[in-house]
Amino acid sequence: MKTFLPGETPQPKFHELMLSAVAPRPIAFVSTVDKNGQPNLSPFSFFNVFGSNPPICVFSPARSGRTGQTKNTFDNVMEVKECVVNIVNEDMLYQMNLASGEYPKGVNEFVKAGFTMLASDFVSPPRVAESFAQLECKVLNVIETGTGGGAGNLIICEIVCLHFNENVLDDNNSVDPVKMKYIARMGKDFYCRADASNIFEVAKPKANSNLGIGFDALPNFILTSKILTGNDLAQLASVHEIPALSREENSAFKKDNAHQAAQQLIQQGNLVDAWKILLASQQ
Ligand SMILES: Cc1cc2nc3c(=O)[nH]c(=O)nc-3n(C[C@H](O)[C@H](O)[C@H](O)COP(=O)(O)O)c2cc1C
């Protein structure tokens, strides 16, 4: 491993490495207004949600790494403690990038980047009509983590209203992740998209009494397999108990390449038969 310490690494390099480590990040496209009601719209990938009761999201318009100046978004939320976090989809990417230009305070990036202003229900900043999910927020607290260039400003918001485009919802108001066309920010100028080719589901571990047996309960011949990966072992270790292999099943489950065969079954989600093939290989 190569190690980097903040004090010994030039700040811009540490910034670049940090953002390449913590990725991909969702993008908050934040609309605010100044005390005269003039809108501003800018993207921030220092962003996430931190609880749902009350519903909280936090983003950080940091001080400019070059000038140390605060950003217009920060200045606006100090004047009017409201904002809308609009979630960016792939169709908005290049317009969002255009809006991230350092336009002077008072310039409306809705206009500059060709987005449509949609009146909010509970706050004064307008929403981005093109966004599929819009979070109307009241600013609860602002934490400045420093005063030098690159210092963060945590804008802690309570989400007072959540809007979704009807097209991404099914009849149960469940969101279709493919239709959201999510994009996310990585290090440097890299982005990634979540589309049908790379979205997948992983079931949560079962609660309490149905917990998986864990790696420490795996037999040694499985734990030391040269074929099975960490992901394979974790799925075998997610069963509540090791399946029993009956005497009759023993010959049916005996295979020449037991670990490869078990791996295929694991990939198909058939953990019981994967276990039985592995157990039969030891009889
Ligand atoms: C995808 C993306 C994510 C960004 N994330 C952040 C961020 O989290 N914090 C930040 O200070 N600047 C971030 N920026 C840069 C700001 O958007 C940029 O400095 C912008 O000019 C700020 O606008 P404002 O001064 O109108 O608030 C990001 C830019 C892009 C394109």
The ligand as a MOL file (V3000), in Angstrom:
LIG
                    3D

  0  0  0     0  0            999 V3000
M  V30 BEGIN CTAB
M  V30 COUNTS 31 33 0 0 0
M  V30 BEGIN ATOM
M  V30 1 C -20.2770 17.0790 -10.7250 0
M  V30 2 C -19.6820 18.1960 -9.9350 0
M  V30 3 C -19.6040 18.1000 -8.5650 0
M  V30 4 C -19.0690 19.1420 -7.8000 0
M  V30 5 N -19.0360 19.0120 -6.4410 0
M  V30 6 C -18.5890 20.0240 -5.6900 0
M  V30 7 C -18.6080 19.9210 -4.2750 0
M  V30 8 O -19.0570 18.9260 -3.6910 0
M  V30 9 N -18.1600 20.9840 -3.5610 0
M  V30 10 C -17.7070 22.1180 -4.1640 0
M  V30 11 O -17.3260 23.0380 -3.4670 0
M  V30 12 N -17.6810 22.2390 -5.4960 0
M  V30 13 C -18.1260 21.2290 -6.2780 0
M  V30 14 N -18.1440 21.3590 -7.6290 0
M  V30 15 C -17.7440 22.6410 -8.2270 0
M  V30 16 C -18.8610 23.6750 -8.1100 0
M  V30 17 O -20.0220 23.2170 -8.7730 0
M  V30 18 C -18.4040 24.9750 -8.7340 0
M  V30 19 O -17.3630 25.5240 -7.9300 0
M  V30 20 C -19.5040 26.0000 -8.9070 0
M  V30 21 O -18.9900 27.0700 -9.6920 0
M  V30 22 C -20.0230 26.5830 -7.6170 0
M  V30 23 O -21.0280 27.4720 -7.9710 0
M  V30 24 P -21.5440 28.6630 -7.0520 0
M  V30 25 O -20.3770 29.5630 -6.7620 0
M  V30 26 O -22.5870 29.3240 -7.9070 0
M  V30 27 O -22.1170 28.0720 -5.8000 0
M  V30 28 C -18.6200 20.3100 -8.4340 0
M  V30 29 C -18.6720 20.4150 -9.8280 0
M  V30 30 C -19.2010 19.3720 -10.5660 0
M  V30 31 C -19.2680 19.4800 -12.0620 0
M  V30 END ATOM
M  V30 BEGIN BOND
M  V30 1 1 1 2
M  V30 2 1 2 3
M  V30 3 2 2 30
M  V30 4 2 3 4
M  V30 5 1 4 5
M  V30 6 1 4 28
M  V30 7 2 5 6
M  V30 8 1 6 7
M  V30 9 1 6 13
M  V30 10 2 7 8
M  V30 11 1 7 9
M  V30 12 1 9 10
M  V30 13 2 10 11
M  V30 14 1 10 12
M  V30 15 2 12 13
M  V30 16 1 13 14
M  V30 17 1 14 15
M  V30 18 1 14 28
M  V30 19 1 15 16
M  V30 20 1 16 17
M  V30 21 1 16 18
M  V30 22 1 18 19
M  V30 23 1 18 20
M  V30 24 1 20 21
M  V30 25 1 20 22
M  V30 26 1 22 23
M  V30 27 1 23 24
M  V30 28 2 24 25
M  V30 29 1 24 26
M  V30 30 1 24 27
M  V30 31 2 28 29
M  V30 32 1 29 30
M  V30 33 1 30 31
M  V30 END BOND
M  V30 END CTAB
M  END
